[in-house]
Amino acid sequence: MNETIFALSSGQPPAAIGVIRISGPDALAAVEALAGKLPLPRRASLRTLRAGTTHLDRALVLIFPGPATATGEDLAELHLHGGRAVVRGVEAALAEMPGLRNAEAGEFTRRALANGRIDLTEAEGLADLLAAETEAQRRAALRAAEGGVRQRIEGWATRTLQLSAAVEALLDHADEDDVEESGMLDRVRDGSRALAEEIEAVLAEPGVERLRDGIRVVLAGPPNAGKSTLLNALAEREAAIVSPLAGTTRDRIEAPVMRDGMAFLLTDTAGLHDAPSDMVEEIGIARAQEALDHADLILWLDDAPPPIPGPVHILVHPRADEIGREAIPAGRLGVSARTGAGIAALWQDIAARAQLLLPAGDAIPLNRRQRDLAALASVALRSAEAGVDPLLVAEDLRHALRAFDRITGAADVEAMLDTLFGRFCIGK
């Protein structure tokens, strides 16, 4: 990590301002080569940028000597006029300097992680914050990016360390008269049980994935039930082909929707029946069943009982405007995608049920990786709770601490970093 990196950290030109960030051991020297005398740290100063005799721009220059910076190393920002030619010219001048190169996606944040400025949970929160499209996503991601998950994990780790210290004391001084072995071991077991229960309560809460990826709402029913028409009405756009011919939908059609601060993924499926006409329809039905298996909410569009195993969340009486379908069966919600009747009520029902599947507004939800590791820690603590040999209890507590370290990035994370930082933009 001895190279100095640079990248455009603002929006793509043309724009009013183009901000180029430079980070690394040669960052301040690079700015000095372009701007002459360096400004005082953390104070914006107007400078003329030159590459040799070429006048590049008049820009605001800021320098941030490390290690108390966003990346933990010397950092600088050039606030340029945001035209394409200006930005390209400054980038070209930086690229010609020895030891400088263009940053890769997420490399600034990766350096912040490597230099201890943030931990892995904060980096994951920042990735979610950059991708946030709803207010709920923004709030949850911001809490993680600002250290909410880290603080929770550190609290669990601190309590586990205290239990571990008690066991180590027991092992070191068990032969001394002032150490009461059974009572101390009982206290460690009780503490392990209490901590495991707390972790399991957090694991029982909804994870962050439903906030980030959206509630999966699958429309299902027999052929020609009106699924595609209803999908278009719910999405308020022509997302699916509508035809009076049965079997028009052969594959899953997905339409992401943002509504009332929540993300939904609506999925239209092939009509379900027992006699597919060809191999393509058979594959479509299999994919429909797969979508149903992973659904958070299912809209069943038929008056006959659903043949789908498991709960069907909302029973819909479609085409309620057609002659002969005006009477709505008990327990079903009548809708007309053509006239819009019942659509608002259906959305209210979907939203009410979706709220139960999402984290509470003030929650700090864990992602799948964090939940899996927290579950490993809980298993280790449960083992410690049942332990009778202090040596084995101490080993169980070490396993729990190891899982906490992996959550925050203190251990064993290199394999997933490329995937994580690949979600970032170049200048982040």
C-alpha positions in Angstrom: 0.0 0.0 0.0 3.0 2.3 -0.7 1.4 3.7 -3.9 -0.4 7.0 -4.0 -3.9 6.8 -5.5 -6.2 9.4 -7.0 -9.7 9.5 -8.5 -12.6 11.7 -9.2 -14.8 11.5 -6.1 -17.7 13.7 -7.3 -20.2 13.1 -10.0 -19.1 12.5 -13.6 -18.5 15.7 -15.6 -19.8 18.0 -16.8 -20.7 19.4 -13.4 -20.2 22.6 -11.4 -17.4 21.1 -9.3 -15.1 18.2 -9.9 -13.4 16.9 -6.7 -10.3 14.8 -7.2 -9.0 12.9 -4.1 -5.4 11.9 -3.7 -4.3 9.5 -0.9 -0.9 8.0 0.0 2.7 8.9 0.9 3.2 11.2 -2.2 -0.2 12.9 -2.0 1.1 16.2 -0.6 4.1 16.2 -2.9 1.8 15.7 -5.9 -0.3 18.7 -4.8 2.8 20.8 -4.3 4.0 19.9 -7.8 0.7 21.1 -9.3 -0.2 24.0 -7.0 3.1 25.3 -5.6 3.1 26.3 -1.9 0.9 24.0 0.1 -2.0 25.6 2.1 -2.4 25.1 5.8 -3.8 21.7 6.8 -7.6 21.5 6.6 -8.0 25.1 5.2 -9.3 25.6 1.6 -7.0 27.8 -0.4 -7.3 29.0 -4.0 -4.4 27.9 -6.2 -3.4 27.9 -9.8 -2.7 24.3 -11.0 0.0 23.8 -13.6 1.6 20.9 -15.3 5.0 22.3 -16.4 4.1 25.5 -18.2 0.5 24.4 -18.9 -2.2 26.2 -16.9 -4.7 23.5 -15.9 -7.2 25.4 -13.7 -7.8 27.7 -10.7 -9.0 25.4 -8.0 -9.5 25.1 -4.2 -6.9 22.9 -2.6 -7.2 21.2 0.7 -4.6 19.0 2.4 -5.0 16.6 5.3 -1.8 15.2 6.8 -2.2 11.6 8.1 -2.9 9.6 10.0 -6.0 11.5 11.3 -7.7 11.4 7.9 -10.5 9.4 6.2 -8.0 6.9 4.8 -5.4 7.0 7.7 -2.7 8.4 5.4 -1.8 11.8 3.8 -4.9 13.0 1.8 -5.6 15.9 -0.5 -8.5 17.2 -2.4 -8.6 19.4 -5.6 -11.9 21.1 -6.1 -11.8 21.9 -9.8 -14.2 23.4 -12.3 -16.2 20.3 -13.3 -15.7 20.3 -17.1 -14.6 17.2 -18.8 -11.4 18.7 -20.3 -10.4 20.2 -16.9 -10.8 16.9 -15.0 -9.1 14.9 -17.7 -6.2 17.4 -17.8 -5.6 17.2 -14.0 -5.9 13.4 -14.0 -3.4 13.1 -16.8 -1.0 15.3 -14.9 -1.3 13.2 -11.8 -0.9 10.0 -13.8 2.4 11.1 -15.1 3.9 11.6 -11.6 6.0 8.7 -10.3 4.3 6.6 -7.7 0.8 7.8 -8.5 -1.9 5.7 -10.2 -5.7 5.7 -10.6 -7.6 4.2 -7.7 -9.6 1.0 -8.0 -13.3 0.7 -7.0 -13.6 1.2 -3.2 -9.9 1.6 -2.7 -10.1 4.7 -0.6 -12.5 3.0 1.8 -10.4 -0.2 1.7 -7.4 1.8 2.9 -9.5 3.3 5.7 -10.3 -0.2 6.8 -6.7 -1.4 6.5 -5.4 1.6 8.5 -8.0 1.2 11.3 -10.1 4.3 10.5 -13.2 2.2 10.2 -14.0 -1.5 10.8 -15.6 -4.0 8.4 -19.2 -3.4 9.6 -18.8 0.3 9.0 -17.5 -0.4 5.5 -20.5 -2.6 4.8 -22.8 0.1 6.1 -21.2 2.6 3.8 -21.7 0.3 0.8 -25.3 0.0 1.7 -25.6 3.8 2.2 -24.2 4.4 -1.3 -26.8 2.1 -2.8 -29.7 3.3 -0.6 -32.8 4.3 -2.5 -35.4 4.5 0.2 -35.5 6.4 3.5 -35.6 3.1 5.5 -32.5 1.9 3.6 -30.7 5.2 4.3 -31.4 5.2 8.0 -30.3 1.6 8.5 -27.2 2.0 6.4 -26.2 5.2 8.2 -26.5 3.6 11.6 -24.2 0.8 10.5 -21.8 3.3 8.7 -21.6 5.4 11.9 -20.6 2.4 14.0 -23.9 1.1 15.3 -23.2 -2.6 14.5 -19.6 -2.2 15.6 -20.7 -0.9 19.0 -23.1 -3.8 19.5 -20.5 -6.4 18.6 -17.8 -4.7 20.7 -20.3 -4.9 23.7 -20.8 -8.6 23.1 -17.0 -9.1 22.8 -16.3 -7.2 25.9 -18.7 -9.3 28.0 -17.2 -12.5 26.5 -13.7 -11.3 27.4 -14.8 -10.7 31.0 -16.2 -14.3 31.1 -12.9 -15.6 29.5 -10.8 -13.7 32.1 -12.8 -15.3 34.9 -12.2 -18.8 33.5 -8.5 -18.0 33.0 -8.3 -16.9 36.6 -10.0 -20.1 37.6 -7.5 -22.2 35.7 -4.5 -20.2 37.0 -5.5 -20.2 40.7 -7.9 -23.1 41.2 -5.5 -24.6 43.8 -5.6 -21.5 46.0 -8.0 -21.3 48.9 -9.5 -17.9 47.9 -10.8 -19.2 44.6 -14.1 -21.0 44.8 -14.2 -23.1 41.7 -17.8 -24.2 41.3 -19.3 -20.8 42.1 -17.1 -19.0 39.6 -17.8 -21.5 36.9 -21.5 -21.2 37.6 -21.3 -17.5 37.1 -19.4 -17.9 33.8 -22.1 -20.4 32.6 -24.9 -18.0 33.7 -23.1 -15.1 31.8 -22.7 -17.2 28.7 -26.4 -18.1 28.8 -27.5 -14.5 29.2 -25.3 -13.3 26.3 -26.4 -16.2 24.0 -30.0 -15.3 24.7 -29.3 -11.7 23.8 -27.6 -12.6 20.6 -30.4 -15.0 19.7 -33.0 -12.3 20.3 -31.1 -10.1 17.8 -31.0 -13.0 15.3 -34.7 -13.4 15.5 -35.2 -9.8 14.3 -35.5 -9.2 10.5 -32.2 -8.8 8.7 -31.1 -5.9 6.6 -31.5 -7.8 3.3 -35.2 -7.2 3.1 -34.6 -3.4 3.5 -31.8 -3.5 0.8 -33.2 -6.0 -1.7 -36.9 -5.3 -1.2 -39.9 -7.4 0.0 -40.4 -10.2 -2.6 -44.1 -10.1 -3.6 -45.0 -12.9 -6.0 -48.2 -13.0 -8.1 -49.4 -16.5 -8.6 -52.4 -18.3 -10.0 -53.7 -20.3 -12.9 -53.2 -19.2 -16.5 -55.1 -16.1 -17.6 -55.9 -15.1 -14.0 -54.8 -11.5 -14.7 -51.4 -11.7 -13.0 -49.6 -9.6 -15.6 -52.3 -7.0 -15.7 -52.2 -6.7 -12.0 -48.4 -6.5 -11.9 -48.6 -3.5 -14.4 -51.2 -1.8 -12.2 -49.2 -2.3 -9.0 -46.0 -1.1 -10.7 -47.8 1.7 -12.6 -46.0 0.9 -15.8 -46.0 -1.7 -18.6 -43.6 -4.2 -17.0 -45.2 -7.4 -18.3 -46.8 -8.3 -21.6 -50.6 -8.6 -21.3 -52.6 -10.8 -23.7 -56.0 -12.6 -23.6 -54.1 -15.7 -24.7 -53.5 -18.2 -21.8 -49.8 -18.9 -21.1 -48.5 -15.6 -22.4 -46.1 -15.3 -19.4 -43.5 -18.1 -19.7 -40.9 -16.8 -17.4 -40.6 -14.8 -14.2 -40.9 -11.0 -14.8 -39.6 -8.8 -12.0 -40.5 -5.2 -11.4 -38.8 -3.3 -8.5 -41.1 -0.7 -6.9 -40.4 2.0 -4.3 -43.5 2.9 -2.3 -44.0 4.8 0.9 -40.3 4.5 1.8 -40.2 0.8 1.2 -38.7 -1.3 -1.5 -40.6 -4.1 -3.2 -39.7 -6.6 -5.9 -42.9 -7.6 -7.7 -42.7 -10.9 -9.6 -45.1 -12.1 -12.3 -45.1 -15.9 -12.8 -46.2 -18.4 -15.3 -49.7 -19.8 -14.7 -49.8 -22.9 -12.5 -51.5 -26.0 -13.8 -50.9 -29.7 -14.1 -50.7 -30.1 -17.9 -48.0 -27.8 -19.5 -48.3 -27.8 -23.3 -44.5 -27.9 -24.0 -41.1 -27.9 -22.4 -40.9 -24.1 -22.2 -44.1 -23.9 -20.3 -43.0 -26.7 -18.0 -39.8 -24.7 -17.2 -41.8 -21.6 -16.6 -44.0 -23.4 -14.1 -40.9 -24.7 -12.3 -39.5 -21.2 -12.1 -42.8 -19.9 -10.8 -42.6 -22.5 -8.0 -39.1 -21.5 -7.3 -40.2 -17.9 -6.9 -43.0 -18.9 -4.6 -40.5 -20.9 -2.4 -38.5 -17.6 -1.9 -41.4 -15.2 -1.6 -42.0 -12.9 1.3 -45.6 -12.3 0.3 -47.8 -14.2 -2.2 -50.8 -12.8 -4.0 -53.0 -15.7 -5.1 -55.2 -14.7 -8.1 -57.9 -17.2 -8.3 -61.2 -18.0 -6.6 -60.3 -21.7 -6.2 -58.2 -22.6 -3.1 -54.5 -22.2 -3.8 -52.6 -25.5 -4.4 -49.5 -23.9 -3.0 -48.0 -25.5 0.1 -47.3 -23.1 3.0 -49.1 -19.9 3.7 -50.7 -17.7 1.0 -50.6 -14.2 2.4 -53.2 -12.3 0.4 -56.1 -13.9 -1.6 -57.1 -11.7 -4.5 -60.3 -11.7 -6.5 -59.1 -10.2 -9.8 -61.1 -8.7 -12.7 -63.8 -7.6 -10.3 -65.2 -5.2 -12.9 -66.1 -8.0 -15.3 -69.7 -9.1 -15.7 -70.4 -12.1 -13.5 -67.5 -11.3 -11.2 -69.0 -8.4 -9.2 -69.6 -10.6 -6.1 -66.4 -10.9 -4.1 -66.0 -14.2 -2.2 -65.5 -14.0 1.5 -62.0 -13.5 2.6 -60.8 -12.2 -0.7 -59.8 -8.7 -1.8 -61.6 -7.6 -5.0 -59.5 -5.6 -7.5 -59.8 -4.4 -11.0 -56.5 -3.6 -12.7 -58.5 -2.0 -15.6 -60.4 0.5 -13.5 -58.0 0.7 -10.6 -60.7 -0.3 -8.1 -59.2 -2.1 -5.0 -55.6 -1.4 -6.0 -55.0 1.2 -3.2 -56.5 -1.2 -0.7 -54.3 -4.0 -2.0 -51.2 -1.8 -1.6 -52.3 -1.0 2.0 -52.6 -4.7 2.8 -49.2 -5.4 1.2 -47.6 -2.6 3.1 -49.1 -3.6 6.4 -47.8 -7.1 6.1 -44.4 -5.9 4.8 -43.9 -3.8 7.9 -43.9 -6.9 10.0 -41.1 -8.3 7.9 -38.8 -5.3 8.1 -36.5 -4.2 10.9 -38.0 -1.6 13.4 -37.3 2.0 12.6 -34.7 2.4 15.3 -33.1 -1.1 14.9 -29.6 -1.8 13.8 -30.1 -4.9 11.6 -27.3 -7.3 10.8 -26.6 -8.5 7.3 -26.4 -12.2 6.4 -22.6 -12.5 6.9 -22.9 -10.8 10.3 -25.9 -12.9 11.3 -24.1 -16.2 10.4 -21.1 -15.3 12.5 -23.2 -14.1 15.4 -25.0 -17.4 15.2 -21.6 -19.2 15.5 -20.8 -17.1 18.6 -24.2 -18.0 20.1 -23.5 -21.7 19.6 -20.1 -21.4 21.2 -21.7 -19.6 24.2 -24.4 -22.2 24.6 -21.6 -24.8 24.6 -19.8 -22.8 27.3 -23.1 -22.6 29.3 -23.3 -26.4 29.3 -19.6 -26.9 30.0 -18.2 -28.6 33.2 -14.5 -28.6 32.3 -13.0 -25.0 32.6 -10.5 -25.8 29.8 -13.4 -26.6 27.4 -15.4 -23.6 28.6 -12.3 -21.3 27.9 -12.0 -22.8 24.4 -15.7 -22.2 23.7 -15.4 -18.6 24.8 -12.3 -18.2 22.4 -14.5 -19.5 19.6 -17.1 -16.9 20.4 -14.5 -14.1 20.4 -13.1 -15.3 17.1 -16.6 -15.0 15.5 -16.9 -11.4 16.9 -13.5 -10.6 15.4 -14.6 -11.9 12.1 -17.7 -9.7 12.1 -15.7 -6.5 12.7 -12.9 -7.5 10.4 -10.2 -8.1 13.0 -9.7 -11.5 11.6 -10.2 -13.7 8.6 -11.9 -11.3 6.1 -9.6 -11.1 3.1 -11.6 -13.5 1.1 -14.7 -11.3 1.0 -13.1 -7.8 0.7 -12.9 -7.8 -3.1 -16.6 -8.5 -3.4 -17.5 -5.9 -0.8 -15.4 -3.0 -2.3 -16.4 -3.9 -5.8 -19.8 -2.4 -4.9 -18.2 1.0 -4.4 -17.6 3.7 -7.0 -14.0 4.4 -8.1 -13.6 7.6 -6.0 -14.8 6.0 -2.8 
